[in-house]
Amino acid sequence: MSDFVRDFRDLHVLIVHPRDSSAEDLLQQVNRIGCNFDSVWPIPKVLEKKFDLVFVDVTDQPCAQIKSFLNSNGGELPTVIPVIGYENPSALEAVFKIGAHAVLTKPVRAAGVLSSMLMARMHWAEQRRFQKEMLKLRDRLDNFQKINDAKFILMRHHTIDDKEAYAVIRKQAMAKRTTVFEIAQSIINADGILRNIGDI
Amino acid sequence: MTVLSTQGSWRVGILFATSGVTSIIEQSQLNGTLLAIDEVNARGGVRGLPIEPVSYNPDSVVAYYGELAEKLIVEDRVSAIFACYMSSARKAALPVVERRNALFFYPTPYEGFECSPNVIYGGATPNQNSVPLANYLLNTFGKRIFFVGSDYIYPRESNRVMRNVLHQGGGEVVDERYLSFYTDTDGFDELAREIIELKPDAIFSTVVGQMCIDFYRAYHAAGGDGRVCPIASLTANEAEIATIGPEAGVGHITAAPYFRNINSSANRKFLKAYRAKFGTVSDVTSCCEAAYSQMHMFANALEEVGEMDTDLLREALLGATFDAPQGQIKIDPDNNHTYLQSRIAQVDNNGEFIVESKVRRALKPDPYLVYPGIHDWSFRTQKVVKSPQ
Protein backbone atom coordinates (compact mmCIF):
# COMPACT_ATOMS: atom_id res chain seq x y z
CA MET A 1 0.00 0.00 0.00
CA SER A 2 1.30 3.45 -0.81
CA ASP A 3 2.41 5.75 1.99
CA PHE A 4 -0.17 8.34 0.95
CA VAL A 5 -3.01 5.95 1.70
CA ARG A 6 -1.46 4.57 4.87
CA ASP A 7 -0.49 7.89 6.40
CA PHE A 8 -3.28 10.28 5.51
CA ARG A 9 -4.50 10.40 9.12
CA ASP A 10 -1.24 12.10 10.07
CA LEU A 11 -1.94 15.10 7.85
CA HIS A 12 -2.60 18.54 9.35
CA VAL A 13 -5.34 20.10 7.28
CA LEU A 14 -6.35 23.76 7.16
CA ILE A 15 -9.70 24.74 5.70
CA VAL A 16 -9.80 28.35 4.55
CA HIS A 17 -13.43 28.86 3.73
CA PRO A 18 -16.38 31.00 4.95
CA ARG A 19 -18.52 29.04 7.42
CA ASP A 20 -21.34 27.94 5.13
CA SER A 21 -22.79 24.52 4.31
CA SER A 22 -19.89 23.65 1.99
CA ALA A 23 -17.40 24.40 4.74
CA GLU A 24 -19.51 22.44 7.20
CA ASP A 25 -19.65 19.37 4.95
CA LEU A 26 -15.94 19.62 4.23
CA LEU A 27 -15.03 19.95 7.92
CA GLN A 28 -17.21 16.99 8.83
CA GLN A 29 -15.71 14.83 6.11
CA VAL A 30 -12.12 15.72 7.06
CA ASN A 31 -13.04 14.87 10.64
CA ARG A 32 -14.50 11.52 9.56
CA ILE A 33 -11.45 10.78 7.49
CA GLY A 34 -9.59 11.30 10.73
CA CYS A 35 -7.12 14.11 10.01
CA ASN A 36 -6.11 16.88 12.39
CA PHE A 37 -7.72 20.04 11.13
CA ASP A 38 -8.38 23.70 11.71
CA SER A 39 -10.56 26.17 9.93
CA VAL A 40 -10.07 29.86 9.37
CA TRP A 41 -11.69 32.74 7.48
CA PRO A 42 -10.95 35.27 6.02
CA ILE A 43 -7.70 34.30 4.33
CA PRO A 44 -4.97 34.95 6.92
CA LYS A 45 -1.70 36.73 6.15
CA VAL A 46 0.55 33.94 7.29
CA LEU A 47 0.26 30.18 6.91
CA GLU A 48 1.37 28.25 9.98
CA LYS A 49 4.16 25.77 9.31
CA LYS A 50 2.33 22.76 10.76
CA PHE A 51 -0.24 22.53 7.96
CA ASP A 52 0.50 19.97 5.27
CA LEU A 53 -2.62 20.47 3.22
CA VAL A 54 -4.77 23.54 2.64
CA PHE A 55 -8.29 23.70 1.26
CA VAL A 56 -8.93 27.25 0.13
CA ASP A 57 -12.07 28.89 -1.23
CA VAL A 58 -11.04 30.74 -4.38
CA THR A 59 -14.50 32.04 -5.30
CA ASP A 60 -14.24 35.84 -5.64
CA GLN A 61 -10.90 35.95 -3.82
CA PRO A 62 -7.97 37.85 -5.31
CA CYS A 63 -5.42 35.44 -6.66
CA ALA A 64 -2.47 37.49 -5.41
CA GLN A 65 -3.72 37.35 -1.83
CA ILE A 66 -4.10 33.58 -1.95
CA LYS A 67 -0.65 33.19 -3.46
CA SER A 68 1.04 35.37 -0.88
CA PHE A 69 -0.73 33.44 1.90
CA LEU A 70 0.36 30.08 0.50
CA ASN A 71 3.94 31.28 0.02
CA SER A 72 4.14 32.92 3.42
CA ASN A 73 6.21 30.33 5.22
CA GLY A 74 9.55 30.56 3.51
CA GLY A 75 8.80 29.18 0.11
CA GLU A 76 7.86 25.71 1.35
CA LEU A 77 4.51 25.31 -0.40
CA PRO A 78 1.86 23.13 1.24
CA THR A 79 -0.42 20.82 -0.72
CA VAL A 80 -3.18 23.04 -2.10
CA ILE A 81 -6.76 22.12 -3.00
CA PRO A 82 -8.89 25.05 -4.09
CA VAL A 83 -12.64 24.79 -3.50
CA ILE A 84 -14.30 26.29 -6.55
CA GLY A 85 -17.86 27.49 -7.00
CA TYR A 86 -17.64 28.05 -10.74
CA GLU A 87 -16.10 25.71 -13.26
CA ASN A 88 -15.52 28.42 -15.87
CA PRO A 89 -12.22 29.21 -17.62
CA SER A 90 -11.35 32.20 -15.46
CA ALA A 91 -11.96 30.29 -12.22
CA LEU A 92 -9.80 27.44 -13.53
CA GLU A 93 -7.13 29.91 -14.60
CA ALA A 94 -6.97 31.04 -10.97
CA VAL A 95 -6.61 27.41 -9.90
CA PHE A 96 -3.56 27.04 -12.18
CA LYS A 97 -2.08 30.33 -11.01
CA ILE A 98 -2.05 29.42 -7.35
CA GLY A 99 -0.40 26.08 -8.19
CA ALA A 100 -3.18 23.76 -7.10
CA HIS A 101 -2.55 20.03 -6.75
CA ALA A 102 -6.23 19.01 -7.06
CA VAL A 103 -9.64 20.68 -7.13
CA LEU A 104 -12.87 20.30 -5.16
CA THR A 105 -16.13 21.66 -6.57
CA LYS A 106 -19.04 23.13 -4.65
CA PRO A 107 -21.42 21.97 -3.32
CA VAL A 108 -18.94 19.78 -1.46
CA ARG A 109 -20.03 16.16 -1.05
CA ALA A 110 -18.45 13.69 1.32
CA ALA A 111 -17.59 11.40 -1.57
CA GLY A 112 -14.58 12.72 -3.46
CA VAL A 113 -12.85 14.57 -0.62
CA LEU A 114 -10.50 11.71 0.25
CA SER A 115 -9.66 11.04 -3.39
CA SER A 116 -8.82 14.66 -4.04
CA MET A 117 -6.70 14.82 -0.87
CA LEU A 118 -4.71 11.77 -1.90
CA MET A 119 -4.32 12.85 -5.53
CA ALA A 120 -3.18 16.28 -4.38
CA ARG A 121 -0.74 14.81 -1.89
CA MET A 122 0.71 12.53 -4.53
CA HIS A 123 1.12 15.37 -7.04
CA TRP A 124 2.63 17.60 -4.40
CA ALA A 125 5.15 14.94 -3.39
CA GLU A 126 5.98 14.20 -7.00
CA GLN A 127 6.54 17.87 -7.77
CA ARG A 128 8.89 18.16 -4.83
CA ARG A 129 10.74 15.07 -5.88
CA PHE A 130 11.11 16.37 -9.44
CA GLN A 131 12.27 19.74 -8.18
CA LYS A 132 14.92 18.20 -5.95
CA GLU A 133 16.02 15.93 -8.76
CA MET A 134 16.23 18.86 -11.14
CA LEU A 135 18.37 20.89 -8.73
CA LYS A 136 20.67 17.95 -8.33
CA LEU A 137 20.98 17.45 -12.07
CA ARG A 138 21.58 21.14 -12.66
CA ASP A 139 24.35 21.06 -10.04
CA ARG A 140 25.93 18.09 -11.67
CA LEU A 141 25.75 19.70 -15.07
CA ASP A 142 27.52 22.81 -13.70
CA ASN A 143 30.16 20.63 -12.12
CA PHE A 144 30.85 18.71 -15.30
CA GLN A 145 31.25 21.99 -17.11
CA LYS A 146 33.79 23.00 -14.47
CA ILE A 147 35.76 19.82 -14.84
CA ASN A 148 35.88 20.33 -18.58
CA ASP A 149 37.15 23.89 -18.17
CA ALA A 150 39.78 22.76 -15.68
CA LYS A 151 40.89 20.00 -18.02
CA PHE A 152 41.36 22.48 -20.87
CA ILE A 153 43.47 24.72 -18.64
CA LEU A 154 45.74 21.83 -17.72
CA MET A 155 45.94 20.60 -21.31
CA ARG A 156 46.94 24.08 -22.51
CA HIS A 157 49.59 24.65 -19.84
CA HIS A 158 51.11 21.21 -19.78
CA THR A 159 50.45 19.92 -23.29
CA ILE A 160 48.84 16.76 -22.03
CA ASP A 161 45.77 15.05 -23.41
CA ASP A 162 42.23 14.89 -22.07
CA LYS A 163 42.67 11.62 -20.17
CA GLU A 164 45.89 12.71 -18.49
CA ALA A 165 44.33 16.05 -17.48
CA TYR A 166 41.50 14.23 -15.77
CA ALA A 167 43.98 11.87 -14.07
CA VAL A 168 45.82 14.88 -12.64
CA ILE A 169 42.62 16.36 -11.24
CA ARG A 170 41.60 13.06 -9.73
CA LYS A 171 44.99 12.46 -8.17
CA GLN A 172 44.91 15.93 -6.57
CA ALA A 173 41.42 15.34 -5.26
CA MET A 174 42.51 12.10 -3.65
CA ALA A 175 45.62 13.61 -2.15
CA LYS A 176 43.70 16.56 -0.68
CA ARG A 177 40.75 14.37 0.32
CA THR A 178 38.23 16.44 -1.55
CA THR A 179 36.05 16.12 -4.64
CA VAL A 180 37.15 16.46 -8.25
CA PHE A 181 34.75 19.38 -8.51
CA GLU A 182 36.59 21.28 -5.75
CA ILE A 183 39.92 20.74 -7.46
CA ALA A 184 38.45 21.78 -10.80
CA GLN A 185 37.14 24.96 -9.20
CA SER A 186 40.55 25.71 -7.65
CA ILE A 187 42.27 25.24 -10.99
CA ILE A 188 39.82 27.61 -12.67
CA ASN A 189 40.29 30.19 -9.88
CA ALA A 190 44.08 29.93 -10.00
CA ASP A 191 44.12 30.25 -13.77
CA GLY A 192 42.05 33.42 -13.54
CA ILE A 193 44.35 34.97 -10.93
CA LEU A 194 47.55 34.07 -12.77
CA ARG A 195 46.19 35.44 -16.01
CA ASN A 196 45.31 38.71 -14.28
CA ILE A 197 48.84 38.94 -12.91
CA GLY A 198 50.14 38.53 -16.44
CA ASP A 199 48.10 41.54 -17.50
CA ILE A 200 49.78 43.90 -15.01
CA MET B 1 -37.75 15.36 0.06
CA THR B 2 -41.02 15.51 1.99
CA VAL B 3 -43.83 13.05 1.50
CA LEU B 4 -46.82 13.62 3.72
CA SER B 5 -48.93 10.73 4.81
CA THR B 6 -51.93 11.22 2.55
CA GLN B 7 -53.34 7.72 2.35
CA GLY B 8 -53.70 7.06 6.03
CA SER B 9 -50.41 5.24 6.34
CA TRP B 10 -46.66 5.81 6.30
CA ARG B 11 -45.29 4.17 3.16
CA VAL B 12 -41.79 2.79 3.18
CA GLY B 13 -39.91 0.99 0.42
CA ILE B 14 -38.16 -2.36 0.84
CA LEU B 15 -35.66 -4.00 -1.52
CA PHE B 16 -34.37 -7.35 -0.33
CA ALA B 17 -33.95 -10.23 -2.77
CA THR B 18 -36.04 -13.33 -2.14
CA SER B 19 -34.40 -15.13 -5.03
CA GLY B 20 -30.88 -15.28 -6.44
CA VAL B 21 -27.40 -15.66 -5.03
CA THR B 22 -27.74 -13.57 -1.85
CA SER B 23 -31.42 -14.36 -1.15
CA ILE B 24 -30.70 -16.49 1.94
CA ILE B 25 -29.44 -13.50 3.85
CA GLU B 26 -31.66 -10.88 2.21
CA GLN B 27 -34.78 -12.93 3.02
CA SER B 28 -33.74 -12.77 6.68
CA GLN B 29 -33.27 -8.99 6.38
CA LEU B 30 -36.74 -8.73 4.82
CA ASN B 31 -38.21 -10.76 7.68
CA GLY B 32 -36.53 -8.58 10.31
CA THR B 33 -37.87 -5.45 8.61
CA LEU B 34 -41.42 -6.82 8.34
CA LEU B 35 -41.38 -8.03 11.94
CA ALA B 36 -40.44 -4.56 13.19
CA ILE B 37 -43.21 -3.02 11.07
CA ASP B 38 -45.70 -5.48 12.60
CA GLU B 39 -44.56 -4.57 16.10
CA VAL B 40 -44.82 -0.84 15.43
CA ASN B 41 -48.27 -1.25 13.88
CA ALA B 42 -49.43 -3.53 16.70
CA ARG B 43 -48.71 -0.82 19.25
CA GLY B 44 -50.82 1.64 17.25
CA GLY B 45 -48.43 2.66 14.47
CA VAL B 46 -46.66 6.00 14.32
CA ARG B 47 -48.82 8.91 15.43
CA GLY B 48 -51.87 6.72 14.97
CA LEU B 49 -51.06 5.62 11.42
CA PRO B 50 -49.62 2.25 10.40
CA ILE B 51 -46.37 1.80 8.48
CA GLU B 52 -47.11 0.32 5.06
CA PRO B 53 -44.31 -1.56 3.34
CA VAL B 54 -43.96 -1.53 -0.46
CA SER B 55 -41.60 -4.36 -1.24
CA TYR B 56 -39.99 -5.54 -4.47
CA ASN B 57 -37.71 -8.48 -5.19
CA PRO B 58 -34.48 -7.35 -6.88
CA ASP B 59 -33.53 -10.99 -7.56
CA SER B 60 -29.92 -10.42 -6.32
CA VAL B 61 -29.19 -8.61 -9.62
CA VAL B 62 -27.14 -5.48 -8.97
CA ALA B 63 -28.76 -3.26 -11.62
CA TYR B 64 -32.29 -3.95 -10.34
CA TYR B 65 -31.57 -2.32 -6.97
CA GLY B 66 -31.05 1.05 -8.67
CA GLU B 67 -34.02 0.65 -10.98
CA LEU B 68 -36.36 -0.46 -8.21
CA ALA B 69 -35.18 2.30 -5.88
CA GLU B 70 -36.14 4.77 -8.61
CA LYS B 71 -39.52 3.06 -9.03
CA LEU B 72 -40.18 3.15 -5.27
CA ILE B 73 -39.46 6.85 -5.08
CA VAL B 74 -41.10 7.99 -8.31
CA GLU B 75 -44.07 5.67 -8.71
CA ASP B 76 -44.78 4.61 -5.15
CA ARG B 77 -44.00 8.03 -3.67
CA VAL B 78 -41.79 6.53 -0.99
CA SER B 79 -39.02 8.56 0.68
CA ALA B 80 -37.50 5.98 3.01
CA ILE B 81 -36.00 2.76 1.67
CA PHE B 82 -34.74 -0.26 3.57
CA ALA B 83 -32.50 -2.17 1.23
CA CYS B 84 -29.44 -4.02 0.00
CA TYR B 85 -26.94 -6.60 1.10
CA MET B 86 -24.02 -6.46 -1.33
CA SER B 87 -21.96 -3.28 -1.63
CA SER B 88 -22.38 -3.34 -5.39
CA ALA B 89 -26.16 -3.23 -4.91
CA ARG B 90 -25.79 -0.32 -2.47
CA LYS B 91 -23.66 1.55 -4.98
CA ALA B 92 -26.41 1.03 -7.58
CA ALA B 93 -29.14 2.42 -5.33
CA LEU B 94 -27.05 5.23 -3.83
CA PRO B 95 -27.07 7.78 -6.70
CA VAL B 96 -30.85 7.41 -7.06
CA VAL B 97 -31.41 7.95 -3.36
CA GLU B 98 -29.06 10.94 -3.23
CA ARG B 99 -30.54 12.60 -6.31
CA ARG B 100 -34.06 12.28 -4.89
CA ASN B 101 -32.95 13.08 -1.34
CA ALA B 102 -34.54 9.98 0.12
CA LEU B 103 -33.41 8.10 3.24
CA PHE B 104 -31.69 4.77 2.72
CA PHE B 105 -31.32 2.28 5.57
CA TYR B 106 -28.55 -0.24 4.90
CA PRO B 107 -28.48 -3.05 7.50
CA THR B 108 -25.33 -4.86 6.38
CA PRO B 109 -21.65 -4.99 7.36
CA TYR B 110 -19.58 -3.47 4.56
CA GLU B 111 -16.05 -2.29 3.77
CA GLY B 112 -16.32 1.37 4.84
CA PHE B 113 -14.97 4.46 3.00
CA GLU B 114 -18.37 5.89 2.31
CA CYS B 115 -20.56 8.36 4.14
CA SER B 116 -23.60 9.54 2.26
CA PRO B 117 -25.87 11.96 4.11
CA ASN B 118 -28.79 9.93 2.75
CA VAL B 119 -27.71 6.59 4.18
CA ILE B 120 -28.01 5.24 7.71
CA TYR B 121 -25.49 2.40 7.94
CA GLY B 122 -26.63 -0.32 10.35
CA GLY B 123 -23.98 -3.00 9.83
CA ALA B 124 -20.41 -3.26 11.08
CA THR B 125 -17.42 -1.49 9.52
CA PRO B 126 -14.08 -3.37 9.48
CA ASN B 127 -12.80 -1.78 12.69
CA GLN B 128 -15.81 -3.19 14.54
CA ASN B 129 -15.25 -6.82 13.64
CA SER B 130 -12.00 -7.48 11.72
CA VAL B 131 -9.61 -6.44 14.44
CA PRO B 132 -11.22 -8.51 17.21
CA LEU B 133 -11.41 -11.47 14.81
CA ALA B 134 -7.73 -11.19 13.81
CA ASN B 135 -6.71 -11.10 17.47
CA TYR B 136 -8.80 -14.14 18.22
CA LEU B 137 -7.47 -16.19 15.29
CA LEU B 138 -3.83 -15.40 16.06
CA ASN B 139 -4.21 -16.22 19.73
CA THR B 140 -6.35 -19.30 19.34
CA PHE B 141 -5.29 -21.05 16.13
CA GLY B 142 -1.99 -19.72 14.84
CA LYS B 143 -0.31 -17.36 12.44
CA ARG B 144 -0.79 -18.90 8.99
CA ILE B 145 -4.09 -17.71 7.51
CA PHE B 146 -5.52 -18.52 4.07
CA PHE B 147 -7.82 -15.86 2.48
CA VAL B 148 -10.80 -16.75 0.31
CA GLY B 149 -13.37 -14.28 -0.99
CA SER B 150 -16.12 -13.75 -3.53
CA ASP B 151 -14.82 -11.51 -6.26
CA TYR B 152 -16.26 -8.07 -5.52
CA ILE B 153 -15.39 -4.97 -3.55
CA TYR B 154 -16.28 -6.03 -0.01
CA PRO B 155 -14.00 -9.10 0.14
CA ARG B 156 -11.09 -7.26 -1.44
CA GLU B 157 -11.31 -4.37 0.99
CA SER B 158 -11.95 -6.54 4.06
CA ASN B 159 -9.01 -8.71 3.10
CA ARG B 160 -6.80 -5.63 2.81
CA VAL B 161 -7.79 -4.62 6.34
CA MET B 162 -7.36 -8.16 7.64
CA ARG B 163 -3.93 -8.50 5.99
CA ASN B 164 -2.74 -5.30 7.71
CA VAL B 165 -4.02 -6.37 11.08
CA LEU B 166 -2.54 -9.85 10.79
CA HIS B 167 0.87 -8.52 9.75
CA GLN B 168 0.98 -6.34 12.84
CA GLY B 169 0.25 -9.38 14.98
CA GLY B 170 2.98 -11.44 13.32
CA GLY B 171 0.57 -13.41 11.14
CA GLU B 172 1.15 -14.56 7.59
CA VAL B 173 -1.26 -14.75 4.65
CA VAL B 174 -0.62 -18.17 3.12
CA ASP B 175 -2.52 -17.39 -0.08
CA GLU B 176 -5.35 -15.19 -1.26
CA ARG B 177 -8.08 -16.31 -3.70
CA TYR B 178 -11.11 -14.60 -5.21
CA LEU B 179 -13.90 -16.67 -6.70
CA SER B 180 -16.27 -15.48 -9.39
CA PHE B 181 -20.00 -15.64 -8.69
CA TYR B 182 -20.21 -18.32 -11.40
CA THR B 183 -17.88 -20.75 -9.62
CA ASP B 184 -19.36 -24.26 -9.72
CA THR B 185 -19.01 -26.98 -7.10
CA ASP B 186 -15.96 -28.43 -8.90
CA GLY B 187 -14.26 -25.08 -8.46
CA PHE B 188 -14.94 -25.15 -4.73
CA ASP B 189 -13.81 -28.78 -4.43
CA GLU B 190 -10.52 -27.95 -6.09
CA LEU B 191 -9.94 -24.94 -3.87
CA ALA B 192 -10.79 -26.94 -0.73
CA ARG B 193 -8.23 -29.61 -1.68
CA GLU B 194 -5.55 -26.96 -2.25
CA ILE B 195 -6.27 -25.39 1.12
CA ILE B 196 -5.99 -28.71 2.90
CA GLU B 197 -2.68 -29.39 1.19
CA LEU B 198 -1.27 -26.03 2.32
CA LYS B 199 -2.31 -26.72 5.95
CA PRO B 200 -3.02 -23.16 7.15
CA ASP B 201 -3.90 -22.54 10.82
CA ALA B 202 -7.21 -20.92 9.85
CA ILE B 203 -9.08 -19.70 6.79
CA PHE B 204 -10.46 -16.17 6.56
CA SER B 205 -13.47 -16.25 4.28
CA THR B 206 -15.38 -13.39 2.72
CA VAL B 207 -17.27 -15.73 0.43
CA VAL B 208 -20.93 -14.66 0.55
CA GLY B 209 -24.41 -16.00 -0.13
CA GLN B 210 -24.92 -19.36 -1.81
CA MET B 211 -21.17 -19.49 -2.52
CA CYS B 212 -20.50 -19.54 1.21
CA ILE B 213 -22.58 -22.70 1.56
CA ASP B 214 -20.85 -24.38 -1.38
CA PHE B 215 -17.46 -23.46 0.03
CA TYR B 216 -18.06 -24.74 3.59
CA ARG B 217 -19.51 -27.98 2.20
CA ALA B 218 -16.61 -28.47 -0.18
CA TYR B 219 -14.14 -27.87 2.66
CA HIS B 220 -15.90 -30.49 4.77
CA ALA B 221 -16.06 -32.97 1.86
CA ALA B 222 -12.32 -32.54 1.26
CA GLY B 223 -11.65 -33.53 4.87
CA GLY B 224 -11.45 -30.07 6.45
CA ASP B 225 -12.43 -29.93 10.12
CA GLY B 226 -13.58 -26.62 11.60
CA ARG B 227 -12.50 -27.71 15.08
CA VAL B 228 -8.90 -28.01 13.90
CA CYS B 229 -8.62 -25.38 11.18
CA PRO B 230 -11.76 -23.23 11.14
CA ILE B 231 -13.14 -21.00 8.43
CA ALA B 232 -13.50 -17.56 10.02
CA SER B 233 -15.98 -15.17 8.48
CA LEU B 234 -17.62 -11.80 9.02
CA THR B 235 -20.71 -12.74 7.07
CA ALA B 236 -21.46 -16.46 7.58
CA ASN B 237 -24.51 -16.15 9.78
CA GLU B 238 -27.02 -18.54 11.32
CA ALA B 239 -28.94 -18.72 8.03
CA GLU B 240 -25.92 -20.03 6.12
CA ILE B 241 -24.87 -22.43 8.88
CA ALA B 242 -28.44 -23.78 9.06
CA THR B 243 -28.23 -24.62 5.34
CA ILE B 244 -24.68 -25.93 5.57
CA GLY B 245 -25.72 -28.27 8.39
CA PRO B 246 -24.05 -28.92 11.76
CA GLU B 247 -21.76 -31.65 10.42
CA ALA B 248 -19.99 -29.39 7.90
CA GLY B 249 -20.49 -26.29 10.03
CA VAL B 250 -19.02 -27.38 13.35
CA GLY B 251 -16.02 -25.43 14.63
CA HIS B 252 -16.24 -22.56 12.17
CA ILE B 253 -16.06 -19.02 13.46
CA THR B 254 -17.92 -15.80 12.77
CA ALA B 255 -17.42 -12.28 14.11
CA ALA B 256 -20.61 -10.24 14.22
CA PRO B 257 -22.48 -7.79 16.45
CA TYR B 258 -25.30 -10.25 17.05
CA PHE B 259 -25.82 -13.98 17.43
CA ARG B 260 -29.13 -15.71 17.88
CA ASN B 261 -28.44 -17.25 21.25
CA ILE B 262 -27.52 -14.08 23.12
CA ASN B 263 -29.16 -14.36 26.51
CA SER B 264 -30.91 -11.02 27.07
CA SER B 265 -34.51 -10.05 27.53
CA ALA B 266 -34.49 -7.87 24.39
CA ASN B 267 -33.25 -10.84 22.37
CA ARG B 268 -35.69 -13.31 23.90
CA LYS B 269 -38.56 -10.96 23.10
CA PHE B 270 -37.26 -10.52 19.54
CA LEU B 271 -36.92 -14.25 18.94
CA LYS B 272 -40.33 -15.02 20.43
CA ALA B 273 -41.99 -12.50 18.12
CA TYR B 274 -39.97 -13.78 15.16
CA ARG B 275 -41.02 -17.37 15.80
CA ALA B 276 -44.67 -16.33 16.17
CA LYS B 277 -44.57 -14.60 12.79
CA PHE B 278 -42.36 -16.89 10.72
CA GLY B 279 -42.70 -20.25 12.51
CA THR B 280 -38.97 -20.69 13.07
CA VAL B 281 -35.93 -18.70 14.16
CA SER B 282 -33.46 -20.78 12.18
CA ASP B 283 -32.77 -17.97 9.69
CA VAL B 284 -32.32 -15.14 12.21
CA THR B 285 -28.96 -13.47 11.55
CA SER B 286 -27.05 -10.36 12.52
CA CYS B 287 -28.19 -8.75 9.26
CA CYS B 288 -31.79 -9.61 10.14
CA GLU B 289 -31.32 -8.12 13.60
CA ALA B 290 -29.78 -4.97 12.08
CA ALA B 291 -32.72 -4.62 9.68
CA TYR B 292 -35.14 -5.09 12.58
CA SER B 293 -33.40 -2.45 14.69
CA GLN B 294 -33.16 0.03 11.82
CA MET B 295 -36.92 -0.12 11.20
CA HIS B 296 -37.59 0.45 14.89
CA MET B 297 -35.17 3.39 14.99
CA PHE B 298 -36.84 4.83 11.90
CA ALA B 299 -40.29 4.47 13.53
CA ASN B 300 -39.05 6.19 16.68
CA ALA B 301 -37.62 9.06 14.64
CA LEU B 302 -40.84 9.36 12.64
CA GLU B 303 -42.85 9.46 15.87
CA GLU B 304 -40.71 12.37 16.98
CA VAL B 305 -40.75 14.28 13.68
CA GLY B 306 -44.29 13.50 12.51
CA GLU B 307 -43.60 13.75 8.78
CA MET B 308 -41.63 11.89 6.14
CA ASP B 309 -39.07 14.65 5.71
CA THR B 310 -35.61 13.32 4.93
CA ASP B 311 -33.70 16.16 6.57
CA LEU B 312 -35.81 16.20 9.74
CA LEU B 313 -35.69 12.42 10.04
CA ARG B 314 -31.91 12.40 9.63
CA GLU B 315 -31.59 14.98 12.38
CA ALA B 316 -33.75 12.83 14.65
CA LEU B 317 -31.84 9.65 13.80
CA LEU B 318 -28.30 10.97 14.32
CA GLY B 319 -27.36 10.24 17.91
CA ALA B 320 -30.47 8.11 18.51
CA THR B 321 -30.09 4.99 20.64
CA PHE B 322 -32.03 1.73 20.66
CA ASP B 323 -32.13 -1.28 22.93
CA ALA B 324 -31.50 -3.80 20.18
CA PRO B 325 -31.44 -7.57 20.65
CA GLN B 326 -27.59 -7.33 20.55
CA GLY B 327 -27.56 -4.71 23.34
CA GLN B 328 -27.69 -0.95 23.14
CA ILE B 329 -26.76 0.59 19.79
CA LYS B 330 -26.48 4.20 18.72
CA ILE B 331 -26.29 6.02 15.41
CA ASP B 332 -23.03 7.97 15.35
CA PRO B 333 -23.81 11.61 14.54
CA ASP B 334 -20.28 11.99 13.13
CA ASN B 335 -20.70 9.54 10.28
CA ASN B 336 -24.23 8.00 10.03
CA HIS B 337 -22.85 4.58 10.93
CA THR B 338 -23.81 2.67 14.07
CA TYR B 339 -22.07 1.93 17.36
CA LEU B 340 -22.28 -1.86 17.56
CA GLN B 341 -21.33 -4.73 19.81
CA SER B 342 -18.55 -7.04 18.64
CA ARG B 343 -18.73 -10.75 19.33
CA ILE B 344 -16.88 -13.84 18.16
CA ALA B 345 -18.75 -17.13 18.08
CA GLN B 346 -17.99 -20.70 17.13
CA VAL B 347 -20.44 -23.26 15.73
CA ASP B 348 -21.06 -26.14 18.16
CA ASN B 349 -22.06 -29.77 17.41
CA ASN B 350 -25.71 -28.80 17.04
CA GLY B 351 -25.00 -26.08 14.48
CA GLU B 352 -25.56 -23.27 16.99
CA PHE B 353 -23.19 -20.32 17.35
CA ILE B 354 -21.72 -20.14 20.86
CA VAL B 355 -20.30 -16.72 21.71
CA GLU B 356 -16.68 -17.22 22.77
CA SER B 357 -15.64 -13.64 23.36
CA LYS B 358 -16.89 -10.09 23.07
CA VAL B 359 -15.78 -6.48 23.53
CA ARG B 360 -16.90 -4.79 26.70
CA ARG B 361 -18.97 -1.99 25.14
CA ALA B 362 -20.36 -0.95 21.75
CA LEU B 363 -17.57 0.08 19.37
CA LYS B 364 -17.58 3.41 17.58
CA PRO B 365 -17.77 2.95 13.81
CA ASP B 366 -14.71 4.27 11.96
CA PRO B 367 -15.53 3.98 8.25
CA TYR B 368 -12.30 5.69 7.14
CA LEU B 369 -9.83 3.58 9.06
CA VAL B 370 -7.07 2.43 6.71
CA TYR B 371 -4.72 0.88 9.18
CA PRO B 372 -6.40 -0.42 12.32
CA GLY B 373 -4.05 -1.10 15.21
CA ILE B 374 -4.21 -4.65 16.49
CA HIS B 375 -3.16 -3.52 19.94
CA ASP B 376 -5.80 -0.80 20.25
CA TRP B 377 -7.28 -1.44 23.70
CA SER B 378 -10.83 -0.80 22.55
CA PHE B 379 -10.70 -3.83 20.26
CA ARG B 380 -9.75 -6.25 23.04
CA THR B 381 -12.28 -8.96 23.50
CA GLN B 382 -12.99 -10.81 26.69
CA LYS B 383 -13.76 -14.42 27.14
CA VAL B 384 -17.44 -15.05 27.63
CA VAL B 385 -18.23 -17.34 30.51
CA LYS B 386 -20.94 -19.79 29.55
CA SER B 387 -24.15 -19.21 31.43
CA PRO B 388 -26.45 -22.18 31.96
CA GLN B 389 -29.21 -21.96 29.35
Contacts between the chains, C-beta under 8 A, distances in Angstrom:
chain1	res1	chain2	res2	distance
A	1	B	160	7.5
A	1	B	164	7.8
A	1	B	370	7.8
A	5	B	370	5.9
A	6	B	370	6.1
A	6	B	371	5.6
A	8	B	370	7.1
A	9	B	370	7.2
A	9	B	371	7.9
A	28	B	334	7.4
A	29	B	115	7.1
A	31	B	334	6.7
A	32	B	115	5.7
A	32	B	334	6.2
A	32	B	335	4.9
A	32	B	367	6.9
A	32	B	368	5.6
A	33	B	368	4.7
A	34	B	366	7.4
A	34	B	368	5.6
A	34	B	369	7.2
A	110	B	114	8.0
A	110	B	115	4.7
A	110	B	116	6.7
A	110	B	117	7.0
A	111	B	114	7.0
A	111	B	115	7.9
A	111	B	116	7.1
A	114	B	113	7.3
A	114	B	368	7.1
